[in-house]
Amino acid sequence: MDHAATMRSTYELINAGEIGKFGDLVADDFIEHQGGPGFPTTKEGTLDFFRALRTSFPDFRMDVEDLIADGDKTMARVSVTGTHQGDFMGVAPTGAAVHMDLVDIMRFDGAGLVCEHWGVADMLSLMHQLGVVPSGAPA
């Protein structure tokens, strides 16, 4: 199975707003290790998180910069962009165009479905861009 191609497909489907089709690539017993705040760490919680993200950032886009596959795991360095048009984590829409980097690791089961996910996102940079956290050196 080509796990790298499946991982790329997850991003393409999310970019297209096709969250249900993204869900077709995710195992029913999926475990999210770094879920979105307030969302269950399950398949449905993850799908709900991406639906909410697409509402907050309607032009939300994830572009793979690097992708490495080994055995049942893949890792990607991803560039994320979007425009803040809806409430996000309690932050009212700012209209700000944002960019954030993240690293994702996905593990695949025997059927070729994503069964686990670990991720690290540069949330501090995002919060700076939304004006929630001041940027620059501390006072």
N, C-alpha and C positions, 0 to 999 in steps of 0.2 A: 504494500500500500504506500502511496505517496503522501505522507503526512505533511510535508512542506506545502504541497499543492492544496491540501485541505485547510491548512492554517491560512494560506493566502485567501482562500475562498471565504473564510469566516470574516475577514476584514472587508472583502468586496461586498458581501451581503449586508453587513452592518452599514457600510458607506451608502448602499443603495436604499437603506431603510427597510430592507426585507428581513426583519427580525425573526419572523416565523420560519423562513427558509434557513436562516442562521441556526435556529433551534434544531432543524433537521440534522445538523452536523454534530449536535451535542447529545451525549448519552443521557438517558433518563435519570441515572444515578450520579450524574455530574456533581463534582465538589468544587466550589469556588473558594480559594484560600485567602483572597484579598477582596472580597465583595464590596460593592458600593455601600456607603453608610445607610443603614435602615433597610437594606434589602437582604432577604434570606440567601444563604450561600448554596443555593440549589440551582437547578436548571431554570425553573420558573422565575426565581429571584433574579438570576442573571439576565434573563430575557426582559423582565420588567425594568431592570436597571438600564439596559440599552434603549428601551422604549422611552424612558424618562430622559435619558441623555439626548436622544434625538429630538425630544420636545424642547429641551433647554438650548440645544445647539442644532437647529434644523439642518444646517450645512455641515454637520459633524463629519470629519473625514480622517481615516487612519491609513497612512502610507507606510508600507514596509521599507525600511532602509537596509536592513540586513536580516537574513533568516538562516538559521542553522538547524539541521535535523540530524538526530542520532538515535537509532532504535525507536522506542515508543514516545520520544519527546522531541519537541521542536521549540526553538527560542527565536524571538524576533525583537529587533530594535525598531520602534515604530514612531513616526512623527504624526502628531494629532493636531488638527486645526478645526476651527469652527467659529461661529459668531454667536455670542451669548444673547439669545432672543427670548428665553423663558427662565423661570425660577430654577436655580441650581443650588442644591444644598442650603436653601434658605437665603440665597443671594438673588435679589430682584434683577431682572434683565438690565444689562448695561449697554448692550449694543457693541461691546468690545469684540474685536477679532482677536482670537487667542491661538497660541501655539504651545504645545507641550510634548515632551518626549516621554516614552514609556518603554519598558521591557516586559515582554510576555513569555511565559513558558506554558506550553500545553502538553498534556500527556494523553495518549490515545489508547483506547481499549482494542481488543482483538477484532472488533467489527469496524475499526477505523474511525470511531467517533471520539470527540474530545470528551474525556472523562474527568480530567482535573485541570485547573488553571491556577497559576501563580502570576502575579503582576506587580510591578513597581512603576508608579507614575509620579512625575514631578509636580505634585499638587501645590507645593509652595510657589513655584513659578506661575501656575494657573491662578492662584489666589492673588498674587501680585498683579497680574494682568487684569483681574476683575476689580482691583482696587480694594480688596478686603484686607490684605496685609500690605503695609507700606514696604516699598523697596528701598534699597540703599543701606548704608551702614547704620547701625543702631545709634540713637542719640546719646 
